[in-house]
Amino acid sequence: MHSEVSRCPACRGPLEATELTCPECQLQVRGRFGRGCRFCTLDPEQRRLLDIFLSCRGVLRDMEKVLGLSYPTVRARVDALLAALGYAPTKAELEAEQDQTVRRREILARLEAGEITAEEAASAIREISG
């Protein structure tokens, strides 16, 4: 039995369980069955990322080291994992992200206008990013 199969090999759509078999007596039950927990629907790479996330206790900087990836890449993968699990960003998170984007653009505009140096711009952007 292959437990990794969660997507159709032809169209990549989600598969649905329609038959269960008892390995002891061979009783078969047919119908439409739930997929189990939300973690069961993750693909192998997403499960690996979740495992690393948990082993690093959610510290993305530690995940960077384990995965050998940049912070923005790790953050994007964790965000995609959260979306796959059905966790949408909160309104406050979306607003904070939009605010950071606006502030970065303002800093870059000031840099382009010659109002600040590249070092000052880099420092201000680092400060925004935390």
Stockholm file with secondary structure:
# STOCKHOLM 1.0

chainA/1-130         MHSEVSRCPACRGPLEATELTCPECQLQVRGRFGRGCRFCTLDPEQRRLLDIFLSCRGVLRDMEKVLGLSYPTVRARVDALLAALGYAPTKAELEAEQDQTVRRREILARLEAGEITAEEAASAIREISG
#=GR chainA/1-130 SS CCTTCCBCTTTCCBCCEEEEECTTTCCEEEEEECCCSGGGGSCHHHHHHHHHHHHTTTCHHHHHHHHTCCHHHHHHHHHHHHHHTTCCCCHHHHHHHHHHHHHHHHHHHHHHTTSSCHHHHHHHHHHHHC
#=GC SS_cons         CCTTCCBCTTTCCBCCEEEEECTTTCCEEEEEECCCSGGGGSCHHHHHHHHHHHHTTTCHHHHHHHHTCCHHHHHHHHHHHHHHTTCCCCHHHHHHHHHHHHHHHHHHHHHHTTSSCHHHHHHHHHHHHC
//
